[in-house]
Amino acid sequence: MPDPVIPYKIYLQENEMPTAWYNLRADMKNKPAPLLDPETKQPMTKEALSAVFCEELVRQELDEDTAYYPIPQEICDFYKMYRPSPLVRAYCLEKKLGTPAKIYYKFEGNNTSGSHKLNSAIAQAYYAKQQGLVGVTTETGAGQWGTALSMACSYFELDCKVYMVKCSYEQKPHRREVMRTYGASVTPSPSTETEVGRRILEMHPGTTGSLGCAISEAVETASKHEGYRYVLGSVLNQVMLHQSVIGLEAKAAMDKYGIKPDVIIGCAGGGSNLGGLIAPFMGEKLRGEADYQFIAVEPASCPSLTRGVYAYDFCDTGMICPLAKMYTLGSNYIPSPSHAGGLRFHGMNSTLSQLYEDGLMEARSVVQTDVFAAAEEFARVEGILPAPESAHAIKVALDEAKKCIETGEEKTILFGLTGTGYFDMVSYEKFHNGVMSDYIPTDDELLEARDTLPKV
């Protein structure tokens, strides 16, 4: 492995596309807590995790010391189809707002999946193929991860089984059909196909599902089919590692033109895009080389950072996955059927949770009508229709830019535009028709869900 002290710039090609992923954990003094076996409460071993995940991905998941992982050439070649992704200065938005702030966004929607998810999907499919597997199983919320993985599996001729959160399956039929176009099978979750799905339906009749439910079904299916492994589109540290290409490219482009962001903003569900965007900047902060303000933006209907607890919890509703120490609402929490399906997860990546616990970043929650209003304001000026997930970051970016009007500060704002919203027109229609509601869980609801936390 490369010397971890070599600066990230060594791993950039002339076109500013990274040739190595950056592992943020290598620069953390307070490392994230280890995954635990739900039965023994002891740290998960490589052997135990390899029964569920691909072997190389397990190695990446457990590695807290190697700062850089060279990206295999076959993955680099695939990345060249849509990377480097654009870093755009929002001149028109700045003018429209009348703000002295400079606003930049890193746009990850320039591929058929319509989001950043392909960055990790192609890597995970590659390692599955290298291991000689037949196929993989996964979950998807809004459908971006399922779409990306179906594309990656098609490229490597792997079977792909997707469990899609039921409310998104019904809200986004066209996203489902893109997955099927690439050869994936798509099942609404919770389903009657699995033991855990049937159990969840019995406990929560008529439920619209959650990412935690879908994860349980995908893990069970992988464990019962020889030659299959489970792959995940967010939450895990290996995924955040692959998504570091977002931040590495953004930082390389900004460094090239002598630009330093003051505020870096990302939407937060499981944490992959946020972690990928902030990785090299946070690395500088951890090493004492520079300082930045980091803001995670989550839906008020699923506020794991702003209203959750920092504790060990299951990553899935069926309680069959390893325990992760994270900010969580409780694995039994079923979020309302909001239109930002990719953010409907009860917990947060363990690395980001540790950084938040250490006070190195902040979090804000926003209601979905405000999110769609911000999305519309952005689309009318910048010409890109954002995904509802991305619009959470847009909302807070607009808030920060408007503050600069009042204070006169010339802050530089960078946010992640994780994908496009062209498959989310049912959501936009509800917003325009005035039938979109804002759901904020009560303290009693959150307390009830937290009662299921394991005793660790």
RAUR-V412332 format. One record per residue. OMEGA is omega as a letter, one per 20 degrees, with the letter a starting at -180 (none if undefined). Layout:
# RAUR-V412332
<<OMEGA> <OMEGA>>
This chain:
# RAUR-V412332
<<r> <r> <a> <a> <r> <a> <a> <a> <r> <a> <r> <r> <a> <a> <r> <r> <a> <r> <r> <r> <r> <a> <a> <a> <a> <a> <a> <r> <r> <a> <r> <a> <a> <r> <a> <r> <a> <a> <a> <a> <r> <r> <r> <r> <r> <a> <a> <a> <a> <r> <a> <a> <r> <a> <a> <r> <r> <r> <r> <a> <a> <a> <r> <a> <a> <a> <a> <r> <r> <r> <r> <a> <a> <r> <r> <r> <r> <r> <a> <r> <a> <r> <j> <r> <a> <r> <a> <r> <a> <a> <a> <r> <r> <a> <a> <a> <a> <a> <r> <r> <r> <a> <r> <r> <r> <a> <a> <a> <a> <r> <a> <r> <r> <a> <r> <a> <a> <a> <r> <a> <a> <r> <a> <r> <r> <a> <r> <r> <a> <r> <r> <a> <r> <a> <a> <r> <r> <r> <r> <r> <r> <r> <a> <r> <r> <r> <a> <a> <r> <r> <a> <r> <r> <a> <a> <r> <r> <r> <a> <r> <a> <r> <a> <r> <a> <a> <r> <r> <a> <a> <a> <a> <a> <r> <r> <a> <r> <r> <a> <r> <r> <r> <a> <r> <a> <a> <r> <a> <j> <a> <r> <a> <a> <r> <a> <r> <r> <r> <r> <r> <r> <a> <a> <a> <r> <a> <r> <r> <r> <r> <r> <r> <a> <r> <a> <a> <a> <r> <r> <a> <r> <a> <a> <r> <a> <r> <r> <r> <r> <r> <a> <a> <a> <r> <a> <a> <r> <r> <r> <r> <a> <a> <r> <r> <a> <a> <r> <r> <a> <a> <r> <a> <a> <r> <a> <a> <r> <a> <r> <r> <r> <a> <r> <a> <r> <r> <a> <r> <r> <r> <a> <a> <r> <r> <r> <a> <a> <a> <a> <r> <r> <r> <r> <r> <a> <a> <r> <a> <a> <r> <a> <r> <a> <a> <r> <a> <a> <r> <r> <r> <a> <a> <a> <a> <a> <a> <r> <r> <r> <a> <r> <r> <r> <r> <a> <a> <a> <r> <r> <a> <r> <r> <r> <r> <a> <r> <a> <r> <a> <a> <r> <a> <r> <a> <r> <a> <r> <a> <r> <a> <a> <a> <a> <r> <a> <a> <a> <r> <a> <r> <r> <r> <r> <r> <r> <r> <a> <r> <a> <r> <r> <a> <r> <r> <a> <r> <a> <r> <r> <r> <a> <r> <r> <r> <a> <r> <r> <a> <a> <a> <a> <r> <r> <r> <a> <r> <r> <r> <a> <a> <r> <r> <r> <a> <a> <r> <r> <r> <a> <r> <r> <r> <a> <r> <a> <a> <a> <r> <r> <a> <r> <a> <r> <r> <a> <r> <a> <a> <a> <a> <a> <r> <a> <a> <r> <r> <r> <r> <r> <r> <a> <a> <r> <a> <r> <a> <r> <a> <r> <a> <r> <r> <a> <r> <a> <r> <r> <r> <a> <r> <a> <a> <r> <r> <a> <none>>
